[in-house]
């Protein structure tokens, strides 16, 4: 039996109660889809690049180029792992009821910000303060 879905895709509205069941369902689906896409993209990349592991080149330039490519791949994989961890944390926050609220102030992060960055944990104001503090610390 195929589940019928309407052609209209639901988008959270600011008119609805903040983090209502519809919002939570929407963000859960978005986060799960995003995670699947990342995993799929990384698995495809690994599959495509696994074939050149067996070839070793005597040419120093080719070896250096291959090393650089592998380094870039490893950095991308590491970023993907970190992003997946953040997605998993966001999914846990949805379950425990803290999703959509600033870790520092407890204020709502806002639908627009979550639509743009579903793994956001800070309001824009708190994020800007965090970045300013980080810059001051780095400059010292």
N, CA, C and O atoms as a DFTB+ gen file, in Angstrom:
560 C
 N C O
     1  1       0.839      -1.186       0.000
     2  2       0.000       0.000       0.000
     3  2       0.881       1.246       0.000
     4  3       1.748       1.395       0.861
     5  1       0.667       2.121      -0.943
     6  2       1.456       3.337      -1.061
     7  2       0.759       4.466      -0.315
     8  3      -0.436       4.707      -0.485
     9  1       1.529       5.142       0.507
    10  2       0.990       6.259       1.279
    11  2       0.865       7.479       0.369
    12  3       1.831       7.879      -0.280
    13  1      -0.327       8.064       0.328
    14  2      -0.546       9.244      -0.513
    15  2      -0.063      10.488       0.213
    16  3      -0.355      10.691       1.392
    17  1       0.675      11.311      -0.504
    18  2       1.100      12.586       0.047
    19  2       0.652      13.688      -0.900
    20  3       0.573      13.492      -2.112
    21  1       0.367      14.828      -0.336
    22  2      -0.047      15.939      -1.188
    23  2       1.180      16.539      -1.856
    24  3       2.306      16.344      -1.398
    25  1       0.956      17.265      -2.936
    26  2       2.049      17.887      -3.665
    27  2       2.617      19.099      -2.924
    28  3       3.750      19.511      -3.174
    29  1       1.830      19.662      -2.017
    30  2       2.296      20.811      -1.257
    31  2       3.199      20.334      -0.125
    32  3       2.808      19.496       0.688
    33  1       4.406      20.878      -0.088
    34  2       5.351      20.526       0.964
    35  2       5.111      21.469       2.140
    36  3       5.038      22.685       1.963
    37  1       4.991      20.909       3.331
    38  2       4.765      21.708       4.534
    39  2       5.999      22.545       4.853
    40  3       7.128      22.061       4.774
    41  1       5.774      23.783       5.209
    42  2       6.830      24.670       5.676
    43  2       6.375      25.266       6.998
    44  3       5.271      25.803       7.088
    45  1       7.215      25.179       8.026
    46  2       6.823      25.754       9.327
    47  2       6.497      27.239       9.209
    48  3       7.132      27.978       8.457
    49  1       5.513      27.642       9.954
    50  2       5.076      29.034       9.933
    51  2       5.282      29.664      11.304
    52  3       5.166      28.998      12.333
    53  1       5.587      30.951      11.301
    54  2       5.742      31.672      12.564
    55  2       4.395      31.919      13.229
    56  3       4.328      32.304      14.397
    57  1       3.311      31.691      12.468
    58  2       1.968      31.877      13.016
    59  2       1.585      30.708      13.926
    60  3       0.721      30.840      14.794
    61  1       2.241      29.563      13.716
    62  2       1.955      28.380      14.536
    63  2       2.695      28.495      15.869
    64  3       3.642      29.268      16.008
    65  1       2.237      27.703      16.846
    66  2       2.904      27.680      18.140
    67  2       4.340      27.195      17.919
    68  3       4.568      26.195      17.239
    69  1       5.306      27.917      18.502
    70  2       6.721      27.593      18.310
    71  2       7.039      26.181      18.802
    72  3       6.683      25.803      19.918
    73  1       7.700      25.426      17.968
    74  2       8.117      24.043      18.207
    75  2       6.929      23.126      18.551
    76  3       7.007      22.272      19.433
    77  1       5.836      23.342      17.817
    78  2       4.686      22.454      17.930
    79  2       5.043      21.108      17.284
    80  3       6.138      20.950      16.744
    81  1       4.145      20.169      17.338
    82  2       4.395      18.832      16.785
    83  2       4.745      18.886      15.295
    84  3       5.606      18.138      14.831
    85  1       4.074      19.776      14.542
    86  2       4.352      19.909      13.103
    87  2       5.794      20.384      12.867
    88  3       6.485      19.882      11.980
    89  1       6.233      21.352      13.668
    90  2       7.596      21.862      13.542
    91  2       8.598      20.747      13.832
    92  3       9.553      20.541      13.083
    93  1       8.365      20.037      14.925
    94  2       9.290      18.962      15.312
    95  2       9.360      17.877      14.240
    96  3      10.438      17.375      13.924
    97  1       8.216      17.523      13.692
    98  2       8.175      16.501      12.633
    99  2       8.930      16.999      11.404
   100  3       9.718      16.259      10.815
   101  1       8.692      18.253      11.017
   102  2       9.360      18.828       9.855
   103  2      10.881      18.806      10.030
   104  3      11.602      18.340       9.148
   105  1      11.366      19.309      11.167
   106  2      12.812      19.377      11.376
   107  2      13.427      17.990      11.534
   108  3      14.565      17.770      11.118
   109  1      12.697      17.061      12.124
   110  2      13.198      15.680      12.220
   111  2      13.395      15.115      10.816
   112  3      14.441      14.536      10.522
   113  1      12.405      15.278       9.958
   114  2      12.505      14.768       8.587
   115  2      13.645      15.442       7.819
   116  3      14.382      14.781       7.088
   117  1      13.783      16.754       7.988
   118  2      14.859      17.487       7.306
   119  2      16.229      17.000       7.769
   120  3      17.118      16.769       6.950
   121  1      16.398      16.848       9.071
   122  2      17.684      16.416       9.621
   123  2      18.030      14.992       9.189
   124  3      19.175      14.709       8.837
   125  1      17.044      14.096       9.217
   126  2      17.275      12.706       8.806
   127  2      17.633      12.654       7.317
   128  3      18.537      11.916       6.924
   129  1      16.930      13.432       6.487
   130  2      17.219      13.475       5.055
   131  2      18.628      14.003       4.813
   132  3      19.365      13.458       3.992
   133  1      19.001      15.054       5.522
   134  2      20.318      15.658       5.386
   135  2      21.409      14.646       5.759
   136  3      22.419      14.520       5.067
   137  1      21.185      13.940       6.852
   138  2      22.150      12.934       7.298
   139  2      22.303      11.823       6.250
   140  3      23.420      11.411       5.938
   141  1      21.190      11.348       5.716
   142  2      21.233      10.300       4.679
   143  2      21.983      10.787       3.442
   144  3      22.772      10.043       2.859
   145  1      21.739      12.034       3.043
   146  2      22.418      12.610       1.882
   147  2      23.932      12.671       2.095
   148  3      24.701      12.362       1.185
   149  1      24.353      13.067       3.288
   150  2      25.782      13.149       3.606
   151  2      26.411      11.759       3.551
   152  3      27.477      11.573       2.965
   153  1      25.741      10.788       4.166
   154  2      26.265       9.416       4.182
   155  2      26.347       8.867       2.762
   156  3      27.344       8.255       2.378
   157  1      25.292       9.091       1.991
   158  2      25.268       8.612       0.606
   159  2      26.395       9.243      -0.220
   160  3      27.084       8.550      -0.969
   161  1      26.577      10.557      -0.079
   162  2      27.624      11.263      -0.828
   163  2      29.013      10.762      -0.436
   164  3      29.875      10.591      -1.298
   165  1      29.233      10.529       0.840
   166  2      30.545      10.056       1.296
   167  2      30.810       8.625       0.862
   168  3      31.939       8.288       0.505
   169  1      29.795       7.783       0.887
   170  2      29.980       6.403       0.440
   171  2      30.287       6.353      -1.049
   172  3      31.126       5.562      -1.479
   173  1      29.627       7.177      -1.832
   174  2      29.877       7.240      -3.269
   175  2      31.295       7.739      -3.518
   176  3      32.005       7.202      -4.368
   177  1      31.708       8.768      -2.778
   178  2      33.065       9.295      -2.918
   179  2      34.108       8.255      -2.568
   180  3      35.119       8.129      -3.259
   181  1      33.874       7.512      -1.507
   182  2      34.815       6.460      -1.112
   183  2      34.900       5.379      -2.171
   184  3      35.983       4.873      -2.464
   185  1      33.761       5.025      -2.744
   186  2      33.719       3.989      -3.764
   187  2      34.479       4.433      -5.013
   188  3      35.249       3.658      -5.580
   189  1      34.265       5.673      -5.439
   190  2      34.924       6.188      -6.641
   191  2      36.434       6.321      -6.447
   192  3      37.202       6.101      -7.383
   193  1      36.854       6.673      -5.250
   194  2      38.277       6.926      -5.019
   195  2      39.047       5.700      -4.547
   196  3      40.274       5.739      -4.468
   197  1      38.355       4.624      -4.237
   198  2      39.050       3.431      -3.756
   199  2      39.850       2.761      -4.869
   200  3      40.809       2.044      -4.582
   201  1      39.484       2.974      -6.118
   202  2      40.163       2.327      -7.235
   203  2      41.594       2.825      -7.419
   204  3      42.443       2.060      -7.876
   205  1      41.896       4.096      -7.076
   206  2      43.259       4.565      -7.307
   207  2      44.195       4.251      -6.153
   208  3      45.377       4.591      -6.213
   209  1      43.691       3.607      -5.097
   210  2      44.571       3.179      -4.019
   211  2      45.509       2.070      -4.467
   212  3      46.625       1.956      -3.960
   213  1      45.067       1.259      -5.404
   214  2      45.852       0.108      -5.829
   215  2      46.985       0.490      -6.777
   216  3      47.931      -0.274      -6.965
   217  1      46.881       1.677      -7.371
   218  2      47.923       2.097      -8.308
   219  2      48.930       2.965      -7.577
   220  3      48.561       3.946      -6.932
   221  1      50.201       2.605      -7.676
   222  2      51.224       3.476      -7.114
   223  2      52.075       3.978      -8.257
   224  3      52.420       3.235      -9.176
   225  1      52.402       5.236      -8.184
   226  2      53.137       5.857      -9.281
   227  2      54.565       6.140      -8.842
   228  3      54.814       6.530      -7.701
   229  1      55.487       5.941      -9.753
   230  2      56.888       6.249      -9.479
   231  2      57.148       7.743      -9.618
   232  3      58.140       8.261      -9.104
   233  1      56.257       8.424     -10.310
   234  2      56.414       9.862     -10.541
   235  2      56.138      10.627      -9.245
   236  3      55.055      10.507      -8.672
   237  1      57.114      11.411      -8.785
   238  2      56.996      12.172      -7.528
   239  2      55.833      13.160      -7.564
   240  3      55.134      13.344      -6.567
   241  1      55.630      13.795      -8.719
   242  2      54.539      14.773      -8.853
   243  2      53.193      14.073      -8.688
   244  3      52.304      14.587      -8.008
   245  1      53.041      12.898      -9.309
   246  2      51.801      12.138      -9.185
   247  2      51.575      11.715      -7.734
   248  3      50.453      11.776      -7.232
   249  1      52.636      11.292      -7.071
   250  2      52.512      10.872      -5.668
   251  2      52.113      12.056      -4.791
   252  3      51.250      11.923      -3.923
   253  1      52.730      13.198      -5.013
   254  2      52.400      14.392      -4.228
   255  2      50.958      14.813      -4.473
   256  3      50.236      15.169      -3.542
   257  1      50.549      14.767      -5.736
   258  2      49.177      15.121      -6.086
   259  2      48.188      14.167      -5.428
   260  3      47.156      14.588      -4.906
   261  1      48.516      12.881      -5.459
   262  2      47.659      11.870      -4.845
   263  2      47.565      12.089      -3.339
   264  3      46.489      11.962      -2.754
   265  1      48.691      12.418      -2.715
   266  2      48.720      12.677      -1.280
   267  2      47.836      13.883      -0.942
   268  3      47.081      13.851       0.030
   269  1      47.933      14.938      -1.744
   270  2      47.121      16.131      -1.538
   271  2      45.640      15.806      -1.686
   272  3      44.817      16.249      -0.885
   273  1      45.306      15.028      -2.717
   274  2      43.915      14.626      -2.923
   275  2      43.389      13.855      -1.717
   276  3      42.276      14.100      -1.251
   277  1      44.196      12.919      -1.215
   278  2      43.780      12.113      -0.059
   279  2      43.601      12.993       1.175
   280  3      42.676      12.794       1.962
   281  1      44.493      13.964       1.334
   282  2      44.406      14.876       2.465
   283  2      43.100      15.678       2.414
   284  3      42.420      15.842       3.427
   285  1      42.767      16.168       1.232
   286  2      41.523      16.928       1.050
   287  2      40.318      16.027       1.338
   288  3      39.367      16.444       1.998
   289  1      40.368      14.792       0.838
   290  2      39.279      13.834       1.083
   291  2      39.109      13.568       2.569
   292  3      37.987      13.536       3.075
   293  1      40.219      13.378       3.267
   294  2      40.157      13.085       4.707
   295  2      39.565      14.269       5.477
   296  3      38.790      14.079       6.414
   297  1      39.931      15.483       5.079
   298  2      39.363      16.666       5.734
   299  2      37.862      16.750       5.487
   300  3      37.095      17.079       6.392
   301  1      37.446      16.450       4.259
   302  2      36.020      16.480       3.918
   303  2      35.259      15.411       4.704
   304  3      34.161      15.662       5.201
   305  1      35.848      14.223       4.811
   306  2      35.214      13.153       5.583
   307  2      35.107      13.538       7.059
   308  3      34.099      13.263       7.709
   309  1      36.147      14.171       7.573
   310  2      36.134      14.598       8.966
   311  2      35.051      15.644       9.197
   312  3      34.348      15.599      10.206
   313  1      34.912      16.599       8.255
   314  2      33.841      17.606       8.357
   315  2      32.469      16.924       8.325
   316  3      31.562      17.291       9.072
   317  1      32.338      15.929       7.450
   318  2      31.066      15.209       7.347
   319  2      30.750      14.477       8.648
   320  3      29.606      14.482       9.102
   321  1      31.760      13.849       9.247
   322  2      31.542      13.156      10.531
   323  2      31.080      14.134      11.604
   324  3      30.159      13.843      12.368
   325  1      31.727      15.299      11.655
   326  2      31.342      16.310      12.645
   327  2      29.919      16.800      12.398
   328  3      29.153      17.005      13.340
   329  1      29.569      16.988      11.124
   330  2      28.228      17.448      10.775
   331  2      27.188      16.395      11.160
   332  3      26.125      16.734      11.681
   333  1      27.489      15.127      10.908
   334  2      26.570      14.045      11.284
   335  2      26.388      14.021      12.799
   336  3      25.278      13.805      13.285
   337  1      27.468      14.242      13.550
   338  2      27.366      14.287      15.015
   339  2      26.452      15.433      15.455
   340  3      25.657      15.275      16.381
   341  1      26.567      16.585      14.790
   342  2      25.703      17.727      15.125
   343  2      24.252      17.436      14.764
   344  3      23.342      17.830      15.494
   345  1      24.027      16.751      13.648
   346  2      22.668      16.368      13.257
   347  2      22.087      15.417      14.294
   348  3      20.935      15.569      14.700
   349  1      22.878      14.434      14.724
   350  2      22.423      13.490      15.757
   351  2      22.079      14.222      17.060
   352  3      21.096      13.895      17.724
   353  1      22.904      15.220      17.419
   354  2      22.617      16.006      18.631
   355  2      21.316      16.786      18.471
   356  3      20.538      16.896      19.419
   357  1      21.076      17.328      17.276
   358  2      19.832      18.071      17.025
   359  2      18.628      17.139      17.131
   360  3      17.596      17.518      17.684
   361  1      18.756      15.917      16.601
   362  2      17.662      14.941      16.699
   363  2      17.384      14.577      18.160
   364  3      16.229      14.394      18.546
   365  1      18.439      14.472      18.970
   366  2      18.248      14.187      20.406
   367  2      17.554      15.356      21.088
   368  3      16.709      15.159      21.961
   369  1      17.917      16.596      20.684
   370  2      17.276      17.771      21.283
   371  2      15.795      17.824      20.917
   372  3      14.976      18.266      21.722
   373  1      15.444      17.377      19.712
   374  2      14.025      17.336      19.334
   375  2      13.293      16.389      20.281
   376  3      12.212      16.708      20.778
   377  1      13.887      15.227      20.526
   378  2      13.255      14.231      21.410
   379  2      13.127      14.730      22.851
   380  3      12.124      14.472      23.517
   381  1      14.157      15.448      23.330
   382  2      14.087      15.877      24.737
   383  2      13.421      17.244      24.930
   384  3      13.313      17.737      26.053
   385  1      12.971      17.854      23.810
   386  2      12.205      19.093      23.910
   387  2      13.034      20.368      23.983
   388  3      12.478      21.442      24.211
   389  1      14.349      20.280      23.796
   390  2      15.184      21.480      23.864
   391  2      15.531      22.045      22.491
   392  3      16.155      23.102      22.395
   393  1      15.130      21.349      21.428
   394  2      15.444      21.802      20.069
   395  2      14.736      23.122      19.784
   396  3      13.571      23.312      20.133
   397  1      15.467      24.026      19.141
   398  2      14.874      25.308      18.767
   399  2      15.060      26.385      19.814
   400  3      14.623      27.521      19.627
   401  1      15.710      26.033      20.924
   402  2      15.941      26.994      21.996
   403  2      17.440      27.162      22.212
   404  3      18.198      26.193      22.173
   405  1      17.854      28.404      22.440
   406  2      19.262      28.763      22.600
   407  2      19.871      28.054      23.808
   408  3      19.291      28.042      24.894
   409  1      21.044      27.466      23.602
   410  2      21.754      26.786      24.694
   411  2      22.166      27.755      25.795
   412  3      22.279      27.361      26.956
   413  1      22.391      29.015      25.444
   414  2      22.858      29.989      26.434
   415  2      21.728      30.737      27.121
   416  3      21.727      30.870      28.345
   417  1      20.772      31.224      26.351
   418  2      19.728      32.078      26.924
   419  2      18.398      31.360      27.158
   420  3      17.570      31.820      27.944
   421  1      18.196      30.235      26.473
   422  2      16.910      29.545      26.569
   423  2      15.837      30.161      25.692
   424  3      14.712      29.663      25.642
   425  1      16.178      31.254      24.994
   426  2      15.236      31.931      24.103
   427  2      15.030      31.117      22.828
   428  3      15.918      30.361      22.434
   429  1      13.857      31.260      22.167
   430  2      13.659      30.595      20.877
   431  2      14.686      31.069      19.846
   432  3      14.959      32.264      19.734
   433  1      15.246      30.128      19.103
   434  2      16.228      30.450      18.062
   435  2      15.531      31.105      16.880
   436  3      16.076      32.014      16.255
   437  1      14.332      30.643      16.579
   438  2      13.550      31.225      15.486
   439  2      13.469      30.293      14.289
   440  3      14.440      29.627      13.930
   441  1      12.288      30.259      13.680
   442  2      12.024      29.372      12.543
   443  2      12.945      29.695      11.366
   444  3      13.521      28.791      10.760
   445  1      13.084      30.986      11.041
   446  2      13.917      31.355       9.881
   447  2      15.355      30.867      10.054
   448  3      15.947      30.330       9.118
   449  1      15.909      31.052      11.235
   450  2      17.293      30.619      11.487
   451  2      17.394      29.097      11.404
   452  3      18.354      28.576      10.836
   453  1      16.430      28.387      11.955
   454  2      16.459      26.920      11.910
   455  2      16.250      26.397      10.496
   456  3      16.797      25.357      10.129
   457  1      15.470      27.108       9.708
   458  2      15.294      26.707       8.308
   459  2      16.628      26.835       7.570
   460  3      16.968      25.990       6.742
   461  1      17.375      27.885       7.871
   462  2      18.662      28.117       7.225
   463  2      19.746      27.200       7.788
   464  3      20.629      26.758       7.054
   465  1      19.681      26.914       9.091
   466  2      20.715      26.114       9.761
   467  2      20.030      25.234      10.811
   468  3      19.974      25.592      11.987
   469  1      19.507      24.078      10.378
   470  2      18.728      23.225      11.291
   471  2      19.497      22.711      12.510
   472  3      18.886      22.231      13.465
   473  1      20.835      22.807      12.487
   474  2      21.615      22.334      13.634
   475  2      22.016      23.482      14.565
   476  3      22.811      23.285      15.484
   477  1      21.470      24.680      14.332
   478  2      21.802      25.842      15.163
   479  2      21.440      25.565      16.618
   480  3      20.397      24.984      16.917
   481  1      22.323      25.995      17.515
   482  2      22.074      25.817      18.948
   483  2      22.031      27.155      19.682
   484  3      21.755      27.210      20.880
   485  1      22.307      28.230      18.947
   486  2      22.329      29.564      19.550
   487  2      21.470      30.525      18.738
   488  3      21.330      30.366      17.525
   489  1      20.893      31.524      19.409
   490  2      20.214      32.587      18.685
   491  2      21.279      33.361      17.917
   492  3      22.473      33.209      18.177
   493  1      20.852      34.180      16.983
   494  2      21.803      34.981      16.218
   495  2      22.613      35.876      17.163
   496  3      23.826      36.012      17.002
   497  1      21.951      36.477      18.133
   498  2      22.629      37.362      19.076
   499  2      23.687      36.602      19.873
   500  3      24.811      37.081      20.025
   501  1      23.334      35.423      20.382
   502  2      24.287      34.620      21.159
   503  2      25.444      34.148      20.275
   504  3      26.590      34.104      20.723
   505  1      25.148      33.798      19.031
   506  2      26.195      33.360      18.098
   507  2      27.160      34.505      17.808
   508  3      28.375      34.311      17.783
   509  1      26.608      35.710      17.589
   510  2      27.461      36.865      17.322
   511  2      28.344      37.179      18.524
   512  3      29.522      37.498      18.361
   513  1      27.787      37.092      19.727
   514  2      28.567      37.325      20.952
   515  2      29.671      36.282      21.069
   516  3      30.815      36.613      21.380
   517  1      29.330      35.042      20.822
   518  2      30.304      33.942      20.880
   519  2      31.452      34.196      19.902
   520  3      32.618      34.004      20.244
   521  1      31.118      34.627      18.688
   522  2      32.140      34.895      17.670
   523  2      32.993      36.100      18.046
   524  3      34.201      36.096      17.809
   525  1      32.377      37.143      18.635
   526  2      33.148      38.313      19.084
   527  2      34.116      37.901      20.192
   528  3      35.294      38.259      20.161
   529  1      33.613      37.146      21.171
   530  2      34.451      36.681      22.275
   531  2      35.600      35.815      21.772
   532  3      36.726      35.916      22.258
   533  1      35.306      34.969      20.799
   534  2      36.322      34.101      20.216
   535  2      37.394      34.933      19.516
   536  3      38.584      34.637      19.620
   537  1      36.964      35.979      18.800
   538  2      37.907      36.856      18.092
   539  2      38.785      37.601      19.081
   540  3      39.992      37.715      18.872
   541  1      38.201      38.107      20.150
   542  2      38.969      38.823      21.181
   543  2      39.994      37.885      21.797
   544  3      41.143      38.270      22.013
   545  1      39.582      36.659      22.080
   546  2      40.478      35.673      22.687
   547  2      41.637      35.339      21.750
   548  3      42.776      35.195      22.194
   549  1      41.345      35.216      20.450
   550  2      42.377      34.895      19.461
   551  2      43.335      36.062      19.283
   552  3      44.536      35.859      19.102
   553  1      42.810      37.294      19.333
   554  2      43.641      38.483      19.140
   555  2      44.593      38.722      20.300
   556  3      45.641      39.339      20.111
   557  1      44.258      38.253      21.490
   558  2      45.106      38.479      22.673
   559  2      46.418      37.765      22.625
   560  3      47.215      37.875      23.557
